[in-house]
Amino acid sequence: MLLILTIISILVITLVAWFANRLLPFTICPICAGSLFTWVGLLGLYFTGYPIDPVLPAVLMGGSVVGIMYQVDKKLSDRSAGARLFFKVFFMPTGIIAAYSILKEWWIVSGLALIVLLFVSLLFLFTRGTVGVRERATDEIEEKFENCC
């Protein structure tokens, strides 16, 4: 029964987020919002003593980690493939540590993991990429070849 209620919650919140996108000056991923607010609600029930299987919010939390990683990676299109892979290899395990430690109520570990995730994401998002530099260097070399003789 809890699984059915979880699916209904995801769908209803997704629909609300989809309508909200028409009113907000920015857009949010409706299915991401549905999943996020559902697992937050499930955790709230779990921590207040309601008997739910913690596997259900854990699965949704894992999906959120992957979804956030994907969204940040899309913004890193100016990075080399190696830098993007480094970001993913670092982000994924740290996100899983954060999710697991939240479920285990290891608040210091989860807080540190979330801070590290935020710091690394911001570091990657707000520093210059290398692809644009390479493209400019390639353009300069091509121009020199065209104008050499």
Sequence and secondary structure as in RCSB ss.txt:
>XXXX:A:sequence
MLLILTIISILVITLVAWFANRLLPFTICPICAGSLFTWVGLLGLYFTGYPIDPVLPAVLMGGSVVGIMYQVDKK
LSDRSAGARLFFKVFFMPTGIIAAYSILKEWWIVSGLALIVLLFVSLLFLFTRGTVGVRERATDEIEEKFENCC
>XXXX:A:secstr
 HHHHHHHHHHHHHHHHHHHHHHSSS   HHHHHHHHHHHHHHHHHHTT    THHHHHHHHHHHHHHHHHHHHT
TTTS HHHHHHHHHHHHHHHHHHHHHHHTT HHHHHHHHHHHHHHHHHHHTS  SHHHHHHHHHHHHHHHHT  
